[in-house]
């Protein structure tokens, strides 16, 4: 059996639209599905027998315990044989992912398509973070905008602070801001980072957090909602040069190996070199 549409909605319901092997709409009325964990410790969990409504299956995964990892979706034939479900759908919609992360949750489920076209579900434990959706580098500041992910924050305006911490050193810069609903939009002045810059270090890294008193938490700025893997080597932001005495400091945002958003400050040369 093959799916042409596969999604997981905010209620953790796996929504599948089926096509028979010959490409025609499926005319079956019942289906049995299971999930098989891939890896060194395989495990199979039966989802159960489900109705098929006009070629559509909706399987509630919310109450099923799934270990972190990638699970292959299996179709169980009437004779009990487990057959991997194949799909022509990559299964990703950024708008749907943003709706998904807007709900408080401790486990994230998303559908994947393997290189050979098999349908899979990835399960991962999650905690709230500040999902970055926009980064704009200006001459003396950086604008950061996004939404809170997996956080239980009510409607209205909430006080917050953007906190930049100098990795391995004592530097801290804080910018008052607000979260409206789940959205944040803050401009971060870079001058405090320049003042704290240590030229004796090759790199000065600044990790970014959004402190939200209403949640009694600091949320790491990161980008996890999309399907881009390894942003550190795939996404590059422009730099800006700021003066520190006779020298310059070059600052640019960057993604860490875990897709957290940080700022990298380096020696930008002398003022005369920067003008060349």
Beta strands, then each sheet from edge to edge (+ up, - down):
strand 1: 2-8
strand 2: 13-19
strand 3: 30-37
strand 4: 43-51
strand 5: 56-60
strand 6: 69-76
strand 7: 82-84
strand 8: 86-87
strand 9: 107-113
strand 10: 119-125
strand 11: 129-137
strand 12: 141-149
strand 13: 157-166
strand 14: 172-180
strand 15: 183-189
strand 16: 204-212
strand 17: 217-222
strand 18: 240-244
strand 19: 247-255
strand 20: 261-270
sheet 1: 5+ 2- 1+ 8+
sheet 2: 4+ 3- 6+ 7-
sheet 3: 4+ 3- 6+ 10- 9+
sheet 4: 18+ 19- 20+ 16- 13+ 14- 15+ 12- 11+ 17+
end
